[in-house]
Amino acid sequence: MMYYETDREQEILKYLPLVEKVVNGLNIKRSDYERSDLINMGVIGLMDALNKFDHSKKVPFEGYAYIRIKGAIIDEVRKTSKVSRSRITKLNDFYKAKEKLEKTLMRTPSDHEICAELGIGEKELSKIHETVHQLASVSLEDVLFSEEGHDVEIQDVLEDTTAVNSEEALLEIERKEMLALAIKKLDEREQQILNMLYIEELSLKEIAFVYDLSIPRISQIHGKMIVKLKSHMKEAYND
């Protein structure tokens, strides 16, 4: 038994770089999860892969393990997510109301107009922006490119992410170009906060200190930025 445990530990150590590769490729903000936490989640996925891998199948273990590791991390993040179903429902209602007002007013509605349409106060709207922030912390791409906020779940992790065809590559280039243009439409402070979060990878606490604001306020600003970016890119698609 001791030999088995030692052998298994050696296998885990052997594929630990693969776990780190998966963690490095995920859009999960370190302000919400420590890197070590994500590594531990990934190791659980690796152990599952080692237990279930069928050597008779002519499939590389690394590719199979990659999917299992990524799936384990995302599943655990979902379990520990503070975003309830009721908050997701409110977010969807927000997107519907925003789209309705955009069509009626022929412009981007103000926060006051959205609150009036939904029959809520500014405090409740701030909570909706916090929901966007939390979802974007798990997967920014899924939030930005989902349809009207309905597709808030991370895409099927069992899909073979290593296979990229030419059409997908072109779509990725188009998305990056659209996102770059949308970011330029944000004001200076919003661009700075976006840069701190996704490029410099500062925590919400660090950004709050820079601007002398509360952490909840920074998360609200971030959520509001994501909504703006989504609107800008929607306009680009329509054009």
Rosetta constraint file for C-alpha pairs under 8 A:
AtomPair CA 1 CA 5 HARMONIC 6.40 0.50
AtomPair CA 2 CA 6 HARMONIC 6.20 0.50
AtomPair CA 3 CA 7 HARMONIC 6.01 0.50
AtomPair CA 4 CA 8 HARMONIC 6.06 0.50
AtomPair CA 5 CA 9 HARMONIC 6.15 0.50
AtomPair CA 6 CA 10 HARMONIC 6.31 0.50
AtomPair CA 7 CA 11 HARMONIC 6.35 0.50
AtomPair CA 8 CA 12 HARMONIC 6.24 0.50
AtomPair CA 9 CA 13 HARMONIC 6.21 0.50
AtomPair CA 10 CA 14 HARMONIC 6.06 0.50
AtomPair CA 11 CA 15 HARMONIC 6.41 0.50
AtomPair CA 12 CA 16 HARMONIC 5.90 0.50
AtomPair CA 12 CA 43 HARMONIC 7.46 0.50
AtomPair CA 12 CA 46 HARMONIC 7.24 0.50
AtomPair CA 12 CA 47 HARMONIC 7.25 0.50
AtomPair CA 15 CA 19 HARMONIC 6.83 0.50
AtomPair CA 15 CA 46 HARMONIC 7.87 0.50
AtomPair CA 16 CA 20 HARMONIC 6.39 0.50
AtomPair CA 16 CA 43 HARMONIC 7.45 0.50
AtomPair CA 17 CA 21 HARMONIC 6.12 0.50
AtomPair CA 18 CA 22 HARMONIC 6.34 0.50
AtomPair CA 18 CA 62 HARMONIC 7.70 0.50
AtomPair CA 18 CA 66 HARMONIC 7.08 0.50
AtomPair CA 19 CA 23 HARMONIC 6.31 0.50
AtomPair CA 19 CA 39 HARMONIC 6.48 0.50
AtomPair CA 19 CA 42 HARMONIC 5.64 0.50
AtomPair CA 19 CA 43 HARMONIC 6.64 0.50
AtomPair CA 19 CA 46 HARMONIC 7.41 0.50
AtomPair CA 19 CA 66 HARMONIC 7.56 0.50
AtomPair CA 19 CA 69 HARMONIC 6.65 0.50
AtomPair CA 20 CA 24 HARMONIC 6.07 0.50
AtomPair CA 20 CA 39 HARMONIC 6.54 0.50
AtomPair CA 21 CA 25 HARMONIC 6.33 0.50
AtomPair CA 22 CA 26 HARMONIC 6.52 0.50
AtomPair CA 22 CA 42 HARMONIC 7.90 0.50
AtomPair CA 22 CA 66 HARMONIC 6.91 0.50
AtomPair CA 22 CA 69 HARMONIC 7.22 0.50
AtomPair CA 22 CA 70 HARMONIC 6.23 0.50
AtomPair CA 23 CA 35 HARMONIC 7.72 0.50
AtomPair CA 23 CA 38 HARMONIC 6.50 0.50
AtomPair CA 23 CA 39 HARMONIC 6.73 0.50
AtomPair CA 23 CA 42 HARMONIC 7.59 0.50
AtomPair CA 23 CA 70 HARMONIC 7.78 0.50
AtomPair CA 26 CA 139 HARMONIC 7.82 0.50
AtomPair CA 27 CA 137 HARMONIC 6.96 0.50
AtomPair CA 27 CA 138 HARMONIC 5.90 0.50
AtomPair CA 27 CA 139 HARMONIC 5.21 0.50
AtomPair CA 27 CA 140 HARMONIC 6.70 0.50
AtomPair CA 28 CA 32 HARMONIC 7.65 0.50
AtomPair CA 28 CA 33 HARMONIC 7.47 0.50
AtomPair CA 28 CA 137 HARMONIC 5.41 0.50
AtomPair CA 28 CA 138 HARMONIC 4.51 0.50
AtomPair CA 28 CA 139 HARMONIC 6.39 0.50
AtomPair CA 29 CA 33 HARMONIC 6.63 0.50
AtomPair CA 29 CA 137 HARMONIC 5.21 0.50
AtomPair CA 29 CA 138 HARMONIC 6.77 0.50
AtomPair CA 29 CA 197 HARMONIC 7.96 0.50
AtomPair CA 29 CA 201 HARMONIC 7.64 0.50
AtomPair CA 30 CA 34 HARMONIC 5.38 0.50
AtomPair CA 30 CA 35 HARMONIC 6.42 0.50
AtomPair CA 30 CA 201 HARMONIC 7.42 0.50
AtomPair CA 30 CA 203 HARMONIC 6.95 0.50
AtomPair CA 31 CA 202 HARMONIC 7.39 0.50
AtomPair CA 31 CA 203 HARMONIC 4.54 0.50
AtomPair CA 31 CA 204 HARMONIC 6.21 0.50
AtomPair CA 32 CA 137 HARMONIC 7.51 0.50
AtomPair CA 33 CA 37 HARMONIC 6.39 0.50
AtomPair CA 33 CA 38 HARMONIC 6.97 0.50
AtomPair CA 34 CA 38 HARMONIC 6.70 0.50
AtomPair CA 35 CA 39 HARMONIC 6.24 0.50
AtomPair CA 36 CA 40 HARMONIC 6.19 0.50
AtomPair CA 37 CA 41 HARMONIC 6.30 0.50
AtomPair CA 38 CA 42 HARMONIC 6.13 0.50
AtomPair CA 38 CA 73 HARMONIC 6.47 0.50
AtomPair CA 39 CA 43 HARMONIC 6.17 0.50
AtomPair CA 40 CA 44 HARMONIC 6.55 0.50
AtomPair CA 41 CA 45 HARMONIC 6.73 0.50
AtomPair CA 41 CA 69 HARMONIC 7.82 0.50
AtomPair CA 41 CA 72 HARMONIC 6.34 0.50
AtomPair CA 41 CA 73 HARMONIC 5.15 0.50
AtomPair CA 41 CA 76 HARMONIC 7.09 0.50
AtomPair CA 42 CA 46 HARMONIC 6.20 0.50
AtomPair CA 42 CA 69 HARMONIC 4.84 0.50
AtomPair CA 42 CA 70 HARMONIC 6.76 0.50
AtomPair CA 42 CA 72 HARMONIC 6.17 0.50
AtomPair CA 42 CA 73 HARMONIC 5.55 0.50
AtomPair CA 43 CA 47 HARMONIC 6.13 0.50
AtomPair CA 43 CA 69 HARMONIC 7.02 0.50
AtomPair CA 44 CA 48 HARMONIC 6.28 0.50
AtomPair CA 44 CA 69 HARMONIC 7.37 0.50
AtomPair CA 44 CA 72 HARMONIC 6.91 0.50
AtomPair CA 45 CA 49 HARMONIC 6.18 0.50
AtomPair CA 45 CA 65 HARMONIC 7.55 0.50
AtomPair CA 45 CA 68 HARMONIC 5.24 0.50
AtomPair CA 45 CA 69 HARMONIC 4.16 0.50
AtomPair CA 45 CA 70 HARMONIC 7.37 0.50
AtomPair CA 45 CA 71 HARMONIC 7.23 0.50
AtomPair CA 45 CA 72 HARMONIC 4.93 0.50
AtomPair CA 45 CA 73 HARMONIC 7.38 0.50
AtomPair CA 46 CA 50 HARMONIC 6.20 0.50
AtomPair CA 46 CA 65 HARMONIC 6.02 0.50
AtomPair CA 46 CA 68 HARMONIC 6.63 0.50
AtomPair CA 46 CA 69 HARMONIC 5.44 0.50
AtomPair CA 47 CA 51 HARMONIC 6.23 0.50
AtomPair CA 48 CA 52 HARMONIC 6.14 0.50
AtomPair CA 48 CA 68 HARMONIC 7.29 0.50
AtomPair CA 49 CA 53 HARMONIC 5.59 0.50
AtomPair CA 49 CA 64 HARMONIC 7.20 0.50
AtomPair CA 49 CA 65 HARMONIC 5.32 0.50
AtomPair CA 49 CA 68 HARMONIC 6.03 0.50
AtomPair CA 49 CA 69 HARMONIC 7.72 0.50
AtomPair CA 50 CA 65 HARMONIC 7.69 0.50
AtomPair CA 53 CA 61 HARMONIC 7.25 0.50
AtomPair CA 53 CA 64 HARMONIC 7.67 0.50
AtomPair CA 55 CA 59 HARMONIC 7.96 0.50
AtomPair CA 59 CA 63 HARMONIC 7.57 0.50
AtomPair CA 59 CA 64 HARMONIC 7.31 0.50
AtomPair CA 60 CA 64 HARMONIC 6.62 0.50
AtomPair CA 61 CA 65 HARMONIC 5.90 0.50
AtomPair CA 62 CA 66 HARMONIC 5.95 0.50
AtomPair CA 63 CA 67 HARMONIC 6.67 0.50
AtomPair CA 63 CA 162 HARMONIC 7.96 0.50
AtomPair CA 64 CA 68 HARMONIC 6.53 0.50
AtomPair CA 65 CA 69 HARMONIC 5.92 0.50
AtomPair CA 66 CA 70 HARMONIC 6.14 0.50
AtomPair CA 67 CA 71 HARMONIC 5.97 0.50
AtomPair CA 67 CA 157 HARMONIC 6.69 0.50
AtomPair CA 67 CA 158 HARMONIC 6.07 0.50
AtomPair CA 67 CA 159 HARMONIC 7.84 0.50
AtomPair CA 67 CA 160 HARMONIC 7.48 0.50
AtomPair CA 68 CA 72 HARMONIC 6.09 0.50
AtomPair CA 68 CA 158 HARMONIC 7.90 0.50
AtomPair CA 69 CA 73 HARMONIC 6.39 0.50
AtomPair CA 70 CA 74 HARMONIC 6.24 0.50
AtomPair CA 70 CA 157 HARMONIC 6.99 0.50
AtomPair CA 71 CA 75 HARMONIC 5.93 0.50
AtomPair CA 71 CA 157 HARMONIC 5.53 0.50
AtomPair CA 71 CA 158 HARMONIC 7.26 0.50
AtomPair CA 72 CA 76 HARMONIC 6.18 0.50
AtomPair CA 73 CA 77 HARMONIC 6.22 0.50
AtomPair CA 74 CA 78 HARMONIC 6.14 0.50
AtomPair CA 75 CA 79 HARMONIC 6.30 0.50
AtomPair CA 76 CA 80 HARMONIC 6.31 0.50
AtomPair CA 77 CA 81 HARMONIC 5.92 0.50
AtomPair CA 77 CA 138 HARMONIC 7.70 0.50
AtomPair CA 83 CA 87 HARMONIC 6.27 0.50
AtomPair CA 83 CA 88 HARMONIC 7.03 0.50
AtomPair CA 83 CA 131 HARMONIC 6.60 0.50
AtomPair CA 83 CA 134 HARMONIC 7.32 0.50
AtomPair CA 83 CA 135 HARMONIC 7.79 0.50
AtomPair CA 84 CA 88 HARMONIC 6.45 0.50
AtomPair CA 85 CA 89 HARMONIC 6.20 0.50
AtomPair CA 86 CA 90 HARMONIC 6.29 0.50
AtomPair CA 87 CA 91 HARMONIC 6.16 0.50
AtomPair CA 87 CA 128 HARMONIC 7.25 0.50
AtomPair CA 87 CA 131 HARMONIC 6.96 0.50
AtomPair CA 88 CA 92 HARMONIC 6.25 0.50
AtomPair CA 88 CA 131 HARMONIC 7.63 0.50
AtomPair CA 89 CA 93 HARMONIC 6.24 0.50
AtomPair CA 90 CA 94 HARMONIC 6.13 0.50
AtomPair CA 90 CA 128 HARMONIC 7.06 0.50
AtomPair CA 91 CA 95 HARMONIC 6.42 0.50
AtomPair CA 91 CA 128 HARMONIC 5.93 0.50
AtomPair CA 91 CA 131 HARMONIC 7.37 0.50
AtomPair CA 91 CA 132 HARMONIC 7.76 0.50
AtomPair CA 91 CA 149 HARMONIC 7.12 0.50
AtomPair CA 92 CA 96 HARMONIC 6.29 0.50
AtomPair CA 92 CA 148 HARMONIC 7.30 0.50
AtomPair CA 92 CA 149 HARMONIC 5.68 0.50
AtomPair CA 92 CA 150 HARMONIC 6.17 0.50
AtomPair CA 93 CA 97 HARMONIC 6.12 0.50
AtomPair CA 93 CA 118 HARMONIC 7.79 0.50
AtomPair CA 94 CA 98 HARMONIC 6.06 0.50
AtomPair CA 94 CA 114 HARMONIC 7.69 0.50
AtomPair CA 94 CA 118 HARMONIC 7.34 0.50
AtomPair CA 94 CA 128 HARMONIC 7.81 0.50
AtomPair CA 95 CA 99 HARMONIC 6.10 0.50
AtomPair CA 95 CA 148 HARMONIC 5.94 0.50
AtomPair CA 95 CA 149 HARMONIC 6.39 0.50
AtomPair CA 96 CA 100 HARMONIC 6.16 0.50
AtomPair CA 96 CA 148 HARMONIC 7.29 0.50
AtomPair CA 97 CA 101 HARMONIC 6.19 0.50
AtomPair CA 97 CA 114 HARMONIC 6.70 0.50
AtomPair CA 97 CA 117 HARMONIC 6.54 0.50
AtomPair CA 97 CA 118 HARMONIC 6.83 0.50
AtomPair CA 98 CA 102 HARMONIC 6.11 0.50
AtomPair CA 98 CA 108 HARMONIC 7.94 0.50
AtomPair CA 98 CA 109 HARMONIC 6.84 0.50
AtomPair CA 98 CA 114 HARMONIC 6.39 0.50
AtomPair CA 99 CA 103 HARMONIC 6.34 0.50
AtomPair CA 100 CA 104 HARMONIC 6.28 0.50
AtomPair CA 101 CA 105 HARMONIC 5.68 0.50
AtomPair CA 101 CA 106 HARMONIC 7.70 0.50
AtomPair CA 101 CA 107 HARMONIC 7.94 0.50
AtomPair CA 101 CA 108 HARMONIC 7.67 0.50
AtomPair CA 101 CA 109 HARMONIC 6.20 0.50
AtomPair CA 101 CA 114 HARMONIC 7.66 0.50
AtomPair CA 102 CA 106 HARMONIC 5.21 0.50
AtomPair CA 102 CA 107 HARMONIC 5.24 0.50
AtomPair CA 102 CA 108 HARMONIC 5.52 0.50
AtomPair CA 102 CA 109 HARMONIC 6.23 0.50
AtomPair CA 103 CA 107 HARMONIC 7.51 0.50
AtomPair CA 105 CA 109 HARMONIC 7.30 0.50
AtomPair CA 109 CA 113 HARMONIC 5.99 0.50
AtomPair CA 109 CA 114 HARMONIC 6.53 0.50
AtomPair CA 110 CA 114 HARMONIC 6.33 0.50
AtomPair CA 111 CA 115 HARMONIC 6.11 0.50
AtomPair CA 111 CA 122 HARMONIC 7.65 0.50
AtomPair CA 111 CA 125 HARMONIC 7.89 0.50
AtomPair CA 112 CA 116 HARMONIC 6.20 0.50
AtomPair CA 112 CA 122 HARMONIC 7.59 0.50
AtomPair CA 113 CA 117 HARMONIC 6.20 0.50
AtomPair CA 114 CA 118 HARMONIC 6.21 0.50
AtomPair CA 115 CA 119 HARMONIC 5.67 0.50
AtomPair CA 115 CA 120 HARMONIC 5.01 0.50
AtomPair CA 115 CA 121 HARMONIC 5.85 0.50
AtomPair CA 115 CA 122 HARMONIC 6.70 0.50
AtomPair CA 115 CA 125 HARMONIC 6.92 0.50
AtomPair CA 116 CA 120 HARMONIC 6.57 0.50
AtomPair CA 116 CA 121 HARMONIC 7.97 0.50
AtomPair CA 120 CA 124 HARMONIC 6.15 0.50
AtomPair CA 120 CA 125 HARMONIC 7.12 0.50
AtomPair CA 121 CA 125 HARMONIC 6.48 0.50
AtomPair CA 122 CA 126 HARMONIC 6.14 0.50
AtomPair CA 123 CA 127 HARMONIC 6.54 0.50
AtomPair CA 124 CA 128 HARMONIC 6.52 0.50
AtomPair CA 125 CA 129 HARMONIC 6.43 0.50
AtomPair CA 126 CA 130 HARMONIC 6.26 0.50
AtomPair CA 126 CA 220 HARMONIC 5.99 0.50
AtomPair CA 127 CA 131 HARMONIC 6.30 0.50
AtomPair CA 127 CA 220 HARMONIC 7.49 0.50
AtomPair CA 128 CA 132 HARMONIC 6.53 0.50
AtomPair CA 129 CA 133 HARMONIC 6.30 0.50
AtomPair CA 129 CA 219 HARMONIC 7.67 0.50
AtomPair CA 129 CA 220 HARMONIC 5.15 0.50
AtomPair CA 129 CA 221 HARMONIC 7.53 0.50
AtomPair CA 129 CA 222 HARMONIC 7.68 0.50
AtomPair CA 129 CA 223 HARMONIC 4.42 0.50
AtomPair CA 129 CA 224 HARMONIC 5.50 0.50
AtomPair CA 130 CA 134 HARMONIC 6.25 0.50
AtomPair CA 130 CA 216 HARMONIC 7.70 0.50
AtomPair CA 130 CA 219 HARMONIC 5.73 0.50
AtomPair CA 130 CA 220 HARMONIC 4.97 0.50
AtomPair CA 130 CA 222 HARMONIC 7.91 0.50
AtomPair CA 130 CA 223 HARMONIC 5.62 0.50
AtomPair CA 131 CA 135 HARMONIC 6.26 0.50
AtomPair CA 131 CA 223 HARMONIC 7.15 0.50
AtomPair CA 132 CA 136 HARMONIC 6.04 0.50
AtomPair CA 132 CA 143 HARMONIC 7.71 0.50
AtomPair CA 132 CA 223 HARMONIC 4.80 0.50
AtomPair CA 132 CA 224 HARMONIC 7.68 0.50
AtomPair CA 132 CA 226 HARMONIC 7.12 0.50
AtomPair CA 132 CA 227 HARMONIC 7.67 0.50
AtomPair CA 133 CA 137 HARMONIC 6.15 0.50
AtomPair CA 133 CA 219 HARMONIC 5.86 0.50
AtomPair CA 133 CA 220 HARMONIC 6.91 0.50
AtomPair CA 133 CA 222 HARMONIC 5.84 0.50
AtomPair CA 133 CA 223 HARMONIC 4.22 0.50
AtomPair CA 133 CA 226 HARMONIC 7.55 0.50
AtomPair CA 134 CA 138 HARMONIC 6.85 0.50
AtomPair CA 134 CA 223 HARMONIC 7.93 0.50
AtomPair CA 135 CA 139 HARMONIC 6.42 0.50
AtomPair CA 135 CA 140 HARMONIC 7.27 0.50
AtomPair CA 135 CA 143 HARMONIC 6.82 0.50
AtomPair CA 135 CA 152 HARMONIC 7.28 0.50
AtomPair CA 136 CA 140 HARMONIC 4.13 0.50
AtomPair CA 136 CA 141 HARMONIC 7.60 0.50
AtomPair CA 136 CA 142 HARMONIC 7.70 0.50
AtomPair CA 136 CA 143 HARMONIC 5.94 0.50
AtomPair CA 136 CA 223 HARMONIC 7.87 0.50
AtomPair CA 136 CA 226 HARMONIC 7.77 0.50
AtomPair CA 139 CA 143 HARMONIC 6.63 0.50
AtomPair CA 139 CA 154 HARMONIC 6.86 0.50
AtomPair CA 140 CA 144 HARMONIC 6.20 0.50
AtomPair CA 141 CA 145 HARMONIC 5.92 0.50
AtomPair CA 142 CA 146 HARMONIC 5.60 0.50
AtomPair CA 142 CA 151 HARMONIC 7.39 0.50
AtomPair CA 142 CA 152 HARMONIC 6.55 0.50
AtomPair CA 142 CA 153 HARMONIC 7.32 0.50
AtomPair CA 142 CA 154 HARMONIC 6.26 0.50
AtomPair CA 142 CA 155 HARMONIC 7.52 0.50
AtomPair CA 143 CA 149 HARMONIC 6.90 0.50
AtomPair CA 143 CA 151 HARMONIC 7.57 0.50
AtomPair CA 143 CA 152 HARMONIC 6.03 0.50
AtomPair CA 144 CA 226 HARMONIC 7.01 0.50
AtomPair CA 144 CA 229 HARMONIC 7.28 0.50
AtomPair CA 144 CA 230 HARMONIC 5.30 0.50
AtomPair CA 145 CA 230 HARMONIC 7.39 0.50
AtomPair CA 146 CA 150 HARMONIC 6.73 0.50
AtomPair CA 146 CA 151 HARMONIC 5.06 0.50
AtomPair CA 146 CA 152 HARMONIC 6.77 0.50
AtomPair CA 147 CA 151 HARMONIC 6.09 0.50
AtomPair CA 164 CA 168 HARMONIC 6.14 0.50
AtomPair CA 164 CA 169 HARMONIC 6.61 0.50
AtomPair CA 165 CA 169 HARMONIC 6.30 0.50
AtomPair CA 166 CA 170 HARMONIC 6.22 0.50
AtomPair CA 167 CA 171 HARMONIC 6.23 0.50
AtomPair CA 168 CA 172 HARMONIC 6.14 0.50
AtomPair CA 169 CA 173 HARMONIC 6.37 0.50
AtomPair CA 170 CA 174 HARMONIC 6.21 0.50
AtomPair CA 171 CA 175 HARMONIC 6.10 0.50
AtomPair CA 172 CA 176 HARMONIC 6.26 0.50
AtomPair CA 173 CA 177 HARMONIC 6.29 0.50
AtomPair CA 174 CA 178 HARMONIC 6.16 0.50
AtomPair CA 175 CA 179 HARMONIC 6.04 0.50
AtomPair CA 176 CA 180 HARMONIC 6.09 0.50
AtomPair CA 177 CA 181 HARMONIC 6.36 0.50
AtomPair CA 178 CA 182 HARMONIC 6.15 0.50
AtomPair CA 178 CA 233 HARMONIC 6.20 0.50
AtomPair CA 178 CA 236 HARMONIC 7.20 0.50
AtomPair CA 179 CA 183 HARMONIC 6.10 0.50
AtomPair CA 179 CA 229 HARMONIC 7.39 0.50
AtomPair CA 179 CA 233 HARMONIC 6.88 0.50
AtomPair CA 180 CA 184 HARMONIC 6.53 0.50
AtomPair CA 181 CA 185 HARMONIC 6.88 0.50
AtomPair CA 182 CA 186 HARMONIC 7.14 0.50
AtomPair CA 182 CA 229 HARMONIC 5.66 0.50
AtomPair CA 182 CA 232 HARMONIC 5.50 0.50
AtomPair CA 182 CA 233 HARMONIC 6.24 0.50
AtomPair CA 183 CA 191 HARMONIC 6.72 0.50
AtomPair CA 183 CA 229 HARMONIC 6.73 0.50
AtomPair CA 184 CA 191 HARMONIC 7.67 0.50
AtomPair CA 185 CA 232 HARMONIC 7.93 0.50
AtomPair CA 186 CA 190 HARMONIC 5.95 0.50
AtomPair CA 186 CA 191 HARMONIC 6.11 0.50
AtomPair CA 186 CA 225 HARMONIC 7.69 0.50
AtomPair CA 186 CA 228 HARMONIC 7.83 0.50
AtomPair CA 186 CA 229 HARMONIC 7.96 0.50
AtomPair CA 187 CA 191 HARMONIC 6.31 0.50
AtomPair CA 188 CA 192 HARMONIC 6.21 0.50
AtomPair CA 189 CA 193 HARMONIC 6.20 0.50
AtomPair CA 190 CA 194 HARMONIC 6.12 0.50
AtomPair CA 190 CA 221 HARMONIC 7.77 0.50
AtomPair CA 190 CA 222 HARMONIC 7.83 0.50
AtomPair CA 190 CA 225 HARMONIC 6.84 0.50
AtomPair CA 191 CA 195 HARMONIC 6.12 0.50
AtomPair CA 192 CA 196 HARMONIC 6.19 0.50
AtomPair CA 193 CA 197 HARMONIC 6.16 0.50
AtomPair CA 193 CA 207 HARMONIC 7.28 0.50
AtomPair CA 193 CA 222 HARMONIC 7.63 0.50
AtomPair CA 194 CA 198 HARMONIC 6.09 0.50
AtomPair CA 194 CA 199 HARMONIC 7.76 0.50
AtomPair CA 194 CA 222 HARMONIC 7.51 0.50
AtomPair CA 195 CA 199 HARMONIC 5.04 0.50
AtomPair CA 195 CA 200 HARMONIC 6.36 0.50
AtomPair CA 195 CA 201 HARMONIC 7.98 0.50
AtomPair CA 196 CA 200 HARMONIC 4.76 0.50
AtomPair CA 196 CA 201 HARMONIC 5.73 0.50
AtomPair CA 196 CA 202 HARMONIC 5.50 0.50
AtomPair CA 196 CA 207 HARMONIC 7.27 0.50
AtomPair CA 197 CA 201 HARMONIC 4.69 0.50
AtomPair CA 197 CA 202 HARMONIC 5.38 0.50
AtomPair CA 197 CA 203 HARMONIC 6.93 0.50
AtomPair CA 197 CA 204 HARMONIC 7.77 0.50
AtomPair CA 198 CA 202 HARMONIC 7.89 0.50
AtomPair CA 202 CA 206 HARMONIC 6.06 0.50
AtomPair CA 202 CA 207 HARMONIC 6.61 0.50
AtomPair CA 203 CA 207 HARMONIC 6.39 0.50
AtomPair CA 204 CA 208 HARMONIC 5.95 0.50
AtomPair CA 204 CA 215 HARMONIC 5.90 0.50
AtomPair CA 204 CA 218 HARMONIC 6.73 0.50
AtomPair CA 204 CA 219 HARMONIC 7.28 0.50
AtomPair CA 205 CA 209 HARMONIC 6.25 0.50
AtomPair CA 205 CA 215 HARMONIC 5.86 0.50
AtomPair CA 206 CA 210 HARMONIC 6.44 0.50
AtomPair CA 207 CA 211 HARMONIC 6.46 0.50
AtomPair CA 207 CA 218 HARMONIC 7.45 0.50
AtomPair CA 208 CA 212 HARMONIC 5.63 0.50
AtomPair CA 208 CA 213 HARMONIC 4.83 0.50
AtomPair CA 208 CA 214 HARMONIC 5.62 0.50
AtomPair CA 208 CA 215 HARMONIC 5.50 0.50
AtomPair CA 208 CA 218 HARMONIC 6.21 0.50
AtomPair CA 209 CA 213 HARMONIC 6.55 0.50
AtomPair CA 209 CA 214 HARMONIC 7.95 0.50
AtomPair CA 213 CA 217 HARMONIC 6.44 0.50
AtomPair CA 213 CA 218 HARMONIC 6.92 0.50
AtomPair CA 214 CA 218 HARMONIC 6.50 0.50
AtomPair CA 215 CA 219 HARMONIC 6.35 0.50
AtomPair CA 216 CA 220 HARMONIC 6.21 0.50
AtomPair CA 217 CA 221 HARMONIC 6.24 0.50
AtomPair CA 218 CA 222 HARMONIC 6.14 0.50
AtomPair CA 219 CA 223 HARMONIC 6.14 0.50
AtomPair CA 220 CA 224 HARMONIC 6.13 0.50
AtomPair CA 221 CA 225 HARMONIC 6.18 0.50
AtomPair CA 222 CA 226 HARMONIC 6.38 0.50
AtomPair CA 223 CA 227 HARMONIC 6.49 0.50
AtomPair CA 224 CA 228 HARMONIC 6.33 0.50
AtomPair CA 225 CA 229 HARMONIC 6.14 0.50
AtomPair CA 226 CA 230 HARMONIC 6.12 0.50
AtomPair CA 227 CA 231 HARMONIC 6.25 0.50
AtomPair CA 228 CA 232 HARMONIC 6.19 0.50
AtomPair CA 229 CA 233 HARMONIC 6.18 0.50
AtomPair CA 230 CA 234 HARMONIC 6.09 0.50
AtomPair CA 231 CA 235 HARMONIC 6.30 0.50
AtomPair CA 232 CA 236 HARMONIC 6.41 0.50
AtomPair CA 233 CA 237 HARMONIC 6.23 0.50
AtomPair CA 234 CA 238 HARMONIC 6.29 0.50
AtomPair CA 235 CA 239 HARMONIC 6.18 0.50
